[in-house]
Amino acid sequence: MKNILFTALFIFGVFSLNAQNAVSIMDAAKNRVTSDTVSSRSRMVITAKDGSTTERLIDQYSKDGPNGSRTIIVFQNPANVAGTRFLTMDNGQGGTDQWIYLPSLGRVRRIAASESGGNFMGTDFSYDDISSMDRDMTLDTHTLTREEMLNGKPCYVVQSVPKDSSYQYSKTFTWVDKESYLIYKAEMYNRRNEVVKIMEMSNFKDVQGRLSPLQTKISTVSAGTSTTIFMEIMKYDDPIPEGVFTTAYLETGRAR
Protein backbone atom coordinates (compact mmCIF):
# COMPACT_ATOMS: atom_id res chain seq x y z
CA MET A 1 0.00 0.00 0.00
CA LYS A 2 2.88 2.31 0.84
CA ASN A 3 4.50 1.73 -2.57
CA ILE A 4 1.20 2.33 -4.37
CA LEU A 5 0.78 5.62 -2.50
CA PHE A 6 4.29 6.77 -3.38
CA THR A 7 3.72 5.78 -7.01
CA ALA A 8 0.47 7.75 -7.12
CA LEU A 9 2.13 10.80 -5.58
CA PHE A 10 4.99 10.56 -8.09
CA ILE A 11 2.59 10.31 -11.05
CA PHE A 12 0.53 13.24 -9.73
CA GLY A 13 3.70 15.29 -9.33
CA VAL A 14 4.83 14.54 -12.89
CA PHE A 15 1.46 15.56 -14.34
CA SER A 16 1.34 18.71 -12.21
CA LEU A 17 4.83 19.70 -13.38
CA ASN A 18 3.87 18.86 -16.95
CA ALA A 19 0.77 21.05 -16.77
CA GLN A 20 2.74 23.91 -15.24
CA ASN A 21 5.42 23.64 -17.93
CA ALA A 22 2.76 23.66 -20.65
CA VAL A 23 1.14 26.80 -19.24
CA SER A 24 4.54 28.51 -18.99
CA ILE A 25 5.40 27.56 -22.59
CA MET A 26 2.12 28.87 -24.00
CA ASP A 27 2.34 32.02 -21.90
CA ALA A 28 5.89 32.69 -23.15
CA ALA A 29 4.82 32.07 -26.76
CA LYS A 30 1.73 34.28 -26.67
CA ASN A 31 3.45 37.10 -24.79
CA ARG A 32 6.77 36.89 -26.63
CA VAL A 33 6.24 40.24 -28.34
CA THR A 34 5.44 43.22 -26.12
CA SER A 35 3.87 46.26 -27.73
CA ASP A 36 1.16 48.77 -26.88
CA THR A 37 -0.13 48.79 -30.45
CA VAL A 38 0.30 46.94 -33.75
CA SER A 39 -0.65 48.42 -37.13
CA SER A 40 -0.44 46.49 -40.37
CA ARG A 41 -1.45 46.25 -44.01
CA SER A 42 -1.61 42.80 -45.54
CA ARG A 43 -2.61 40.95 -48.65
CA MET A 44 -5.03 38.09 -48.08
CA VAL A 45 -5.00 35.29 -50.68
CA ILE A 46 -7.94 32.87 -50.61
CA THR A 47 -7.24 29.61 -52.47
CA ALA A 48 -10.17 27.45 -53.60
CA LYS A 49 -10.10 23.67 -53.94
CA ASP A 50 -9.48 23.96 -57.69
CA GLY A 51 -6.46 26.17 -57.08
CA SER A 52 -8.06 29.44 -58.18
CA THR A 53 -7.36 32.45 -55.98
CA THR A 54 -8.94 35.72 -54.93
CA GLU A 55 -7.16 38.53 -53.13
CA ARG A 56 -8.16 41.12 -50.57
CA LEU A 57 -6.26 44.04 -49.09
CA ILE A 58 -6.83 44.65 -45.37
CA ASP A 59 -5.64 47.04 -42.68
CA GLN A 60 -5.50 45.87 -39.09
CA TYR A 61 -5.06 47.82 -35.86
CA SER A 62 -4.61 46.32 -32.40
CA LYS A 63 -4.24 47.99 -29.02
CA ASP A 64 -4.29 46.96 -25.39
CA GLY A 65 -7.21 48.21 -23.34
CA PRO A 66 -8.62 48.01 -19.80
CA ASN A 67 -10.13 44.56 -20.45
CA GLY A 68 -7.47 43.15 -22.77
CA SER A 69 -6.74 43.26 -26.48
CA ARG A 70 -8.81 45.12 -29.08
CA THR A 71 -8.51 44.66 -32.84
CA ILE A 72 -10.19 46.25 -35.82
CA ILE A 73 -9.91 44.94 -39.39
CA VAL A 74 -10.76 47.17 -42.37
CA PHE A 75 -11.20 45.76 -45.89
CA GLN A 76 -9.79 48.13 -48.53
CA ASN A 77 -10.40 46.16 -51.73
CA PRO A 78 -11.71 44.61 -53.95
CA ALA A 79 -14.82 46.73 -54.41
CA ASN A 80 -17.27 44.02 -53.29
CA VAL A 81 -15.81 44.00 -49.75
CA ALA A 82 -14.32 47.51 -49.51
CA GLY A 83 -15.57 49.38 -46.45
CA THR A 84 -16.31 46.25 -44.45
CA ARG A 85 -15.06 46.74 -40.88
CA PHE A 86 -14.78 44.19 -38.06
CA LEU A 87 -14.13 44.85 -34.37
CA THR A 88 -13.21 42.29 -31.70
CA MET A 89 -12.62 43.20 -28.05
CA ASP A 90 -11.68 41.17 -25.00
CA ASN A 91 -14.48 41.61 -22.49
CA GLY A 92 -12.49 41.04 -19.29
CA GLN A 93 -14.36 37.80 -18.55
CA GLY A 94 -12.22 35.48 -20.66
CA GLY A 95 -14.27 35.93 -23.82
CA THR A 96 -14.53 38.40 -26.70
CA ASP A 97 -17.24 40.68 -28.05
CA GLN A 98 -17.38 41.11 -31.83
CA TRP A 99 -19.17 43.41 -34.27
CA ILE A 100 -19.14 43.77 -38.05
CA TYR A 101 -20.18 46.54 -40.42
CA LEU A 102 -21.23 45.50 -43.93
CA PRO A 103 -21.72 48.39 -46.39
CA SER A 104 -24.48 46.44 -48.15
CA LEU A 105 -26.51 46.41 -44.92
CA GLY A 106 -25.50 49.92 -43.87
CA ARG A 107 -25.47 49.07 -40.19
CA VAL A 108 -23.37 47.49 -37.45
CA ARG A 109 -24.27 43.97 -36.44
CA ARG A 110 -23.07 42.15 -33.33
CA ILE A 111 -21.69 38.63 -33.90
CA ALA A 112 -23.65 36.18 -31.76
CA ALA A 113 -21.82 33.48 -29.78
CA SER A 114 -23.50 30.86 -31.99
CA GLU A 115 -21.77 32.38 -35.04
CA SER A 116 -18.23 32.31 -33.60
CA GLY A 117 -17.32 29.13 -35.48
CA GLY A 118 -18.62 30.47 -38.82
CA ASN A 119 -16.38 31.55 -41.69
CA PHE A 120 -15.13 35.12 -41.55
CA MET A 121 -15.86 36.97 -44.80
CA GLY A 122 -15.58 33.86 -46.97
CA THR A 123 -12.08 32.98 -45.71
CA ASP A 124 -10.80 29.87 -43.93
CA PHE A 125 -10.66 31.87 -40.69
CA SER A 126 -13.59 31.62 -38.32
CA TYR A 127 -14.59 34.52 -36.07
CA ASP A 128 -12.95 32.61 -33.19
CA ASP A 129 -9.75 32.12 -35.22
CA ILE A 130 -9.37 35.88 -35.62
CA SER A 131 -8.98 36.31 -31.86
CA SER A 132 -7.35 32.94 -31.09
CA MET A 133 -3.90 34.40 -30.41
CA ASP A 134 -5.43 36.57 -27.70
CA ARG A 135 -7.50 33.74 -26.25
CA ASP A 136 -7.37 33.76 -22.45
CA MET A 137 -4.98 31.07 -21.19
CA THR A 138 -7.34 30.08 -18.38
CA LEU A 139 -10.04 28.99 -20.84
CA ASP A 140 -8.02 25.87 -21.74
CA THR A 141 -6.26 23.01 -19.99
CA HIS A 142 -2.70 22.79 -21.35
CA THR A 143 -0.52 19.67 -21.49
CA LEU A 144 3.01 19.23 -22.82
CA THR A 145 2.61 16.12 -24.98
CA ARG A 146 6.04 15.73 -26.58
CA GLU A 147 9.03 17.39 -28.19
CA GLU A 148 9.86 17.06 -31.89
CA MET A 149 11.60 18.76 -34.79
CA LEU A 150 9.77 21.22 -37.06
CA ASN A 151 11.33 23.64 -39.54
CA GLY A 152 14.67 22.20 -38.50
CA LYS A 153 14.12 23.38 -34.92
CA PRO A 154 13.37 21.43 -31.72
CA CYS A 155 9.84 22.28 -30.62
CA TYR A 156 7.48 21.73 -27.72
CA VAL A 157 4.10 20.31 -28.74
CA VAL A 158 1.40 21.53 -26.36
CA GLN A 159 -2.17 20.25 -26.29
CA SER A 160 -4.85 22.77 -25.26
CA VAL A 161 -8.34 21.47 -24.41
CA PRO A 162 -11.15 24.03 -23.92
CA LYS A 163 -12.89 23.89 -20.57
CA ASP A 164 -16.09 25.00 -22.28
CA SER A 165 -17.41 22.17 -24.47
CA SER A 166 -19.30 24.64 -26.68
CA TYR A 167 -16.04 25.98 -28.15
CA GLN A 168 -15.70 25.12 -31.84
CA TYR A 169 -12.58 22.95 -31.40
CA SER A 170 -12.25 19.98 -29.04
CA LYS A 171 -8.49 20.46 -28.77
CA THR A 172 -5.55 22.25 -30.36
CA PHE A 173 -1.92 21.16 -30.71
CA THR A 174 0.64 23.98 -30.92
CA TRP A 175 4.28 23.69 -32.02
CA VAL A 176 6.48 26.15 -30.10
CA ASP A 177 10.20 26.65 -30.79
CA LYS A 178 12.08 25.61 -27.64
CA GLU A 179 14.63 28.40 -27.90
CA SER A 180 12.79 31.39 -29.34
CA TYR A 181 9.19 30.48 -28.36
CA LEU A 182 8.04 31.23 -31.89
CA ILE A 183 4.78 29.49 -32.77
CA TYR A 184 5.26 27.61 -36.06
CA LYS A 185 2.09 25.59 -36.34
CA ALA A 186 -1.27 24.75 -34.76
CA GLU A 187 -3.65 21.88 -35.50
CA MET A 188 -7.31 22.23 -34.53
CA TYR A 189 -9.52 19.16 -33.97
CA ASN A 190 -13.24 18.47 -33.91
CA ARG A 191 -15.06 16.16 -31.49
CA ARG A 192 -14.54 13.15 -33.79
CA ASN A 193 -10.79 13.57 -33.20
CA GLU A 194 -10.26 14.75 -36.78
CA VAL A 195 -7.97 17.60 -37.81
CA VAL A 196 -10.25 20.39 -39.00
CA LYS A 197 -7.76 23.18 -39.67
CA ILE A 198 -4.01 23.71 -39.76
CA MET A 199 -2.45 27.11 -39.12
CA GLU A 200 1.18 27.74 -40.10
CA MET A 201 3.34 30.80 -39.38
CA SER A 202 6.47 31.47 -41.44
CA ASN A 203 8.81 34.08 -42.97
CA PHE A 204 9.83 35.48 -39.58
CA LYS A 205 11.57 38.84 -39.87
CA ASP A 206 12.92 41.41 -37.44
CA VAL A 207 10.42 44.26 -37.19
CA GLN A 208 11.54 47.03 -34.84
CA GLY A 209 13.54 44.53 -32.82
CA ARG A 210 10.73 41.97 -32.67
CA LEU A 211 10.84 38.70 -34.60
CA SER A 212 7.47 38.62 -36.38
CA PRO A 213 5.72 36.18 -38.78
CA LEU A 214 5.09 37.92 -42.09
CA GLN A 215 3.12 34.98 -43.49
CA THR A 216 0.24 33.12 -41.85
CA LYS A 217 -1.63 30.34 -43.62
CA ILE A 218 -4.74 28.54 -42.40
CA SER A 219 -6.01 25.47 -44.26
CA THR A 220 -9.39 23.78 -43.99
CA VAL A 221 -8.49 20.11 -44.34
CA SER A 222 -11.81 18.62 -45.49
CA ALA A 223 -12.52 21.41 -47.99
CA GLY A 224 -9.03 21.54 -49.48
CA THR A 225 -9.05 25.33 -49.24
CA SER A 226 -6.68 27.80 -47.60
CA THR A 227 -6.26 31.47 -46.76
CA THR A 228 -2.80 33.04 -46.56
CA ILE A 229 -2.03 36.44 -45.10
CA PHE A 230 1.09 38.15 -46.46
CA MET A 231 2.13 41.04 -44.23
CA GLU A 232 3.25 43.99 -46.38
CA ILE A 233 3.53 46.72 -43.73
CA MET A 234 3.87 46.19 -39.97
CA LYS A 235 4.49 48.78 -37.27
CA TYR A 236 4.70 48.49 -33.52
CA ASP A 237 3.78 51.22 -31.01
CA ASP A 238 2.33 53.65 -33.54
CA PRO A 239 -0.34 55.85 -31.88
CA ILE A 240 -3.90 54.64 -32.55
CA PRO A 241 -6.83 56.85 -31.43
CA GLU A 242 -9.18 55.31 -28.88
CA GLY A 243 -12.10 56.20 -31.12
CA VAL A 244 -11.01 53.55 -33.62
CA PHE A 245 -12.14 50.79 -31.28
CA THR A 246 -15.82 51.73 -31.23
CA THR A 247 -18.95 50.70 -33.08
CA ALA A 248 -19.24 54.34 -34.22
CA TYR A 249 -15.96 53.92 -36.13
CA LEU A 250 -17.27 50.71 -37.67
CA GLU A 251 -20.21 52.60 -39.08
CA THR A 252 -18.48 55.78 -40.22
CA GLY A 253 -14.80 54.88 -40.68
CA ARG A 254 -13.91 58.01 -38.70
CA ALA A 255 -12.48 58.20 -35.18
CA ARG A 256 -14.38 60.68 -33.04
N, C-alpha and C positions, 0 to 999 in steps of 0.2 A: 504494500500500500504506500509505503514511504517513497519507493522508487517511482511509482506511478504519479504521485503528487509532484515530485521533483521534475519528472518528464513533462507534466502538464504545465508547470510554472515556466519551464524552459521554452516550451512551444509558444506559450502566451507572450513571453518576453520577446521572442524572435518576431512574432507577428506585430507586436506593438512597435518595436524598433523599425520594422519594415514599413508600417503605416506612417510613422513619423518621418522616415527618410523620404517616402513618396510625397508627402505633403511639402517637405522642405524643397524637394526637387522641382515640383510644380510651381511653388511660390517663387523660387529663384528664376525659373524660366519665364513666368508671366510678368515678373517685376524687374526683369533684366535691364530694360531701358527705362530711365527716369526722365520725365519731361512734363512740363505743365500743359503744353499743347502740342498737337501734331497737325500739320496742314499738308495736303497732298493733292496732286492731279494724277490720274491713272487712266490707262486704256484697258477696257474690259473686253476680252475676246470670248464669245460664246460659241462653242463648237458642237454642232449637231451630230447625231449618230452617223450620218452619211458623210461627215467630214466638212460640210459647209460651215462657214463662220459668219457671225455678225459682230460688229464692234460698237462700243459705247464709250463715251468720254465722260468721266465723273470727277468731281471735286469732293474731297472729304475733309472735315474739320472735327477734331476731338479735343476735349478739354476736361480737366478734373473739375468736380463741383462738390458741393456740400454732402451729397449722397453717393458720390462715386463718379464714374466716367460718363461723359455725354458725347455723342457723335451725331453729326449731320452729314448726309450724303446728298449731293446735288447733281442731277444728270444734265449735261451740257448739250450732247448730241448723241444720236441723230434726232431729226425733227420730231419723230413720233414719241420720243420719251423726254425731250428737252423740257426743262422746267419742273420735272418731277423732283420732289424733295422728301427726304426720309429722316426722321429724328428718333434716336433711341437714347434713353436716359436710365441709368441705374436709379432705383427708387429707394435705396437705403434699407431694404428688407430682403436683400438677396436676389431680387428679380429685376426686370427692366420694364419700362413703359415705352411704347413705340407708337409713332404717328406717321402718316404718309399724306402727302399732297399730290393729287393727280390733276394736271391741268384740264383734262377732259371732263372731270367732275366739278372742278372749280371750288373745291372745299377740302378741308383737312379731315381725315378719317383716322380714328384710333384703331390700332391693330389689336384684335381680341386675342386672348390667351389661346383660344382654340385654333387660331391661324398661325401660331408661332412656328409650326413645322412646315408651313406652305412655302412654295418657291417665291423668292424675292425678285420681282420684276423680270420673270422669265429666265432667270439664271439658275445655276445649280446650287446657289446659296439659299438657305432658308432664312426666315427672319431671325431664328435663334442663332444660326451660323454667323450672322453679321456681328452679334455681340458675344460670341463664344469666347474670344480672347479675354474679355472682361468679366466672364462668368465668375461669380463668387465661389471661392475655394470651398467654403463650408457646405455648398449644395451637393457635393459629391464625396464619396468615400474613395480614397486613393490608395493604390497598392503597387509597390515596385515588383513587377513580375519577372523581369530578367534584364540582362545586359547583352547587347549585340551590336555588330558593326552596321552602319548606314552612312552612305556618302564617304566611305573610307574613314569614318570616325567612330570611336566607341560611344555607344549611346545607352542611356537608361530607357527602359520601356515601362511606362506607368499606365496602369489601368485605372480609369475613373468611372465609378458607377453612381448615377444620380440617386439621391435619397428619395426624390419624388418620382414615383412610377409613371406620372403623366408626361414626363419629359420625352421628347421625340426619339432620343437614343437610349438604348438599354445600357450601353457602356461605350467608352472611348479609350483607345490605346494611343499614347503619345510618345514619340521618339525624341528624346532630349539629349543633346550633346553633353557628354560628361564633363568636358573642360570648360566650354563656353556657355553652356545652358541655352544654346540656340535650339528652337523647336524646328525639326526638319519635316516631321510627318505626323498625321493623326488619322486613325481609322475609326469610323463611327459605325456602330452595330445596331440592328433592330432586335426585337424580342424573340426572333427565331434564330438568333446567334449568327446572322448573316451580315457581312460587310455591306453597308448601304452607301457610304461615301468615303472618299479618301482625300485628305487635304495635304498638299505638299508645298513647303516653303523653300525657295532657292534664290540664287544670285544675290548673296549677302554682300553688301557694300558698306563702307564707312560713310555715314552721314552725320556730320557735325560731331564726330567722335563716338558715334553709336553704330554698332554693326546691325544693319537693318535688311530684312528680306525685300528685294525689289520685284520679286515674282511670287505670286501665290496662286496655286491651281487647286480647284476642287472638282472631283469627278464623281458622277453618280453612276455607280457600278452597273446596276440593272439596266439603265437607260442607254449606257454607252455614250453619255454626253459629258462635257466639262466646261468650266468657266475659268479663265485665267486672267488675273489682274497683273498688268505690267505697270509698275510705278515709274512715272516719268519725272515728276517733281515731288520732293519730300523735304519738309522743313520742320525743325523742332523749335519750340518756344517762341514762335511768332505770336504776337498779340491777336487774340480773337475776341471780338465784342460779346458780352454776355447775351445781348439781344439775338444772337444767331441761334441760340439753343432754346427757342420758343416756338410755339405753334403759330404765332403771328408771323415769324420769319418764314415758316413753311408756306404760308398763304401768300405772302407778298414778295419774298426774296429780298427784303430790306430789314436791316437790324435797327430797331428803334431805341 
